[in-house]
């Protein structure tokens, strides 16, 4: 051609189209692998620590002082009164939420990493983008599944007289509070998920890379340990906001008027103080958080790698 533009032959054009199709299929497959691995990872991790999670929420929303003995007593009393299965009350709601939540979060993290070109930069200079990818993944998944999180919290601290089932939670919430009721506590949740998810993904990825490059270790046990440290760091960075959102989510049950972030903060501060108010149950989180996060990250990597090999 005379204008300097090279015309592609039919064979070359067909090869490029085939390459684009193959690339698209590969990306679609990776997304499906991430969704499946994330769903399995979230379900396994949350089911493992469900009784501890229920105990933590109970103390978060009450004004009863928290201690290890008080937490054990709550578990023992629940078992004696309602039986072993009752320790997992609300876990159905948890699974209904955590399966799509974890699937979306892990998949969103991979996609945000790709969009922000995290892996295209020198690993020593992309810490901020790693943190941002994790934060955006957390915001994405939390926003899309928030009503399920609210329902899970209400079931965890209620009785059969309050809500008979997950569907009953949604029905009564809509009837009494309207659509707005499903997003009670959303603002502190998003403010909390930014440091939590960002810190968790950044810490896990950095520790995993360090162990692989410096010591040559890369296996499920190492991933569990890296995930546990990431979980503790993430939980500690956002715990006060977790307290605030739980108070707001369950205010219709406790009867205390936690209408917004500022009001909730002031009520907690005046009635319970800083330590018992905003860090109540943190030691429980240091037990369950690392366990859940470690299992979640390790399971995700294992399942994703297995699916890729298949």
Secondary structure, DSSP 8 states (H G I E B T S, - for coil): -TTS-----HHHHHHHHHHHHHHHHHHHHHHHHHHHHHHHHHHHHHHHTHHHHHHHHHHHHS-S---HHHHHHHHHHHHHHH-GGGGGTTHHHHHHHHHHHHHHHHHHHHHHHHHTTGGGS-TTS-HHHHHHHHHHHHHHHHHHHHHHHHHHHHHHT--TTT-SSHHHHHHHHHHHH-GGGGGTTHHHHHHHHHHHHHHHHHHHHHHHHHHHHHH---SHHHHHHHHHHHHHHHHHHHHHHHHHHHHHHTHHHH-----SHHHHHHHHHHHHHHHHHHSTTHHHHHHHHHHHHHHHHHHHHHHHHHHHH-
